[in-house]
Amino acid sequence: MKRSMGALVLCVLATCAQAADVLREISWASLKQAGALLGGEVRPADASATFEYLELKNTEPVARTLAVFKLDRPGITKSRYAILGEVRYEAVEGTGYLEMWSTFAQKGSFFTRTLDPSGPAQRLSGSSPWRSFALPFDATGAAAPAENLTVNVALPGRGTVYLGPLRLVEYAADENPLAVAGAWWGPRTAGLVGGIVGSVLGCVGAVIGVLAGRGKGRAVVLGLARGMLVVGVVSLVLGVVALVRAQPYEVFYPLLLVGIVGVVVPASLIRTLRRRYEELELRKITAQDLSARRPA
């Protein structure tokens, strides 16, 4: 059973991975050396992180926008792109956010902000361990790519924000930067997988019902019920992990739903099925005894 659960977990995680074209790996030390780092203190890897990171702090009880860096001529060739990375924050008062400004020739500047309640575009509030974030932008319709990108951290009051190494990535027109950046899958995949898994579980339940009703296939019926239980446990574990990692609704909800159904239903069925087959076996033995005692 442990091997089966491990294989299922690996399969799910493998299907979660989605490709994106990485244009640039952004190093804080390199930005500082090039004069493109606009604020913050570069910290080396330590007990809190295995990588170099940038520390930005607001020590005053007033709102401040802390400039982080500016990329000139970033080399973007597609209309959809994003800045991806890891963020950690401590004691952030109110609701803060990360923001990216994209500047286009003769078009002006446009911003993207992390103000969602969850997911890779989640806002900054309170404290959080390291988590993934994404600052996506869709420049469909623009005559030319962005001339420069500027990243800031906005804090309404006191608080400290830590940023890990960043990446500038771009996507095809049919890709969702938020889903690709942080989510294990998007709404379309969630609907497809949910429909397939629901149909499979329904068919398995029907097979169990038919065979158990006829008193046949005990090994098959109990094996299917245990298989449903394993799938339910794996799905439930992945659903909890998705919640902890601030995955969006379309990720954690189907996993938790399948997990709860896949655990509760088989767990109650297995005991009932065993009793059913034991009763049928007892009736069969009783009938054979009566037949043997009947005079010739």
TALINNOR-V168094 format. One record per residue. N is the residue number from 1. PSI is psi as a letter, one per 20 degrees, with the letter a starting at -180 (none if undefined). Layout:
n psi
N PSI
N PSI
This chain:
n psi
1 h
2 h
3 g
4 g
5 g
6 g
7 g
8 g
9 g
10 h
11 g
12 g
13 h
14 h
15 i
16 h
17 p
18 q
19 q
20 q
21 o
22 o
23 h
24 p
25 p
26 o
27 p
28 g
29 h
30 g
31 g
32 g
33 h
34 i
35 j
36 i
37 p
38 i
39 r
40 r
41 p
42 p
43 p
44 r
45 q
46 b
47 h
48 i
49 q
50 j
51 r
52 q
53 r
54 p
55 p
56 p
57 p
58 o
59 i
60 q
61 k
62 q
63 p
64 q
65 o
66 o
67 p
68 f
69 r
70 p
71 o
72 q
73 m
74 i
75 k
76 p
77 i
78 r
79 h
80 p
81 r
82 q
83 p
84 q
85 a
86 q
87 q
88 q
89 q
90 p
91 l
92 o
93 p
94 b
95 o
96 r
97 r
98 q
99 q
100 p
101 p
102 p
103 p
104 q
105 p
106 j
107 h
108 a
109 q
110 q
111 q
112 p
113 q
114 n
115 j
116 q
117 h
118 r
119 a
120 i
121 k
122 q
123 r
124 o
125 p
126 c
127 q
128 q
129 r
130 p
131 r
132 q
133 r
134 p
135 n
136 r
137 q
138 o
139 k
140 p
141 i
142 p
143 h
144 q
145 r
146 p
147 h
148 q
149 p
150 p
151 p
152 r
153 p
154 p
155 p
156 i
157 b
158 q
159 r
160 p
161 p
162 p
163 p
164 a
165 q
166 r
167 q
168 o
169 q
170 q
171 r
172 r
173 h
174 j
175 q
176 o
177 h
178 g
179 g
180 h
181 g
182 h
183 q
184 h
185 r
186 a
187 h
188 g
189 h
190 g
191 g
192 g
193 g
194 g
195 g
196 g
197 g
198 g
199 g
200 g
201 h
202 g
203 g
204 g
205 h
206 g
207 g
208 g
209 g
210 g
211 g
212 h
213 h
214 i
215 k
216 r
217 l
218 g
219 g
220 g
221 g
222 h
223 g
224 g
225 g
226 h
227 g
228 h
229 g
230 g
231 g
232 g
233 g
234 g
235 h
236 g
237 g
238 h
239 g
240 g
241 g
242 h
243 g
244 h
245 j
246 l
247 q
248 r
249 g
250 i
251 g
252 h
253 g
254 h
255 g
256 h
257 g
258 h
259 g
260 g
261 g
262 i
263 g
264 g
265 g
266 h
267 h
268 h
269 h
270 g
271 g
272 g
273 g
274 g
275 h
276 g
277 h
278 g
279 g
280 h
281 h
282 g
283 g
284 g
285 g
286 g
287 h
288 h
289 g
290 h
291 h
292 h
293 i
294 p
295 q
296 none
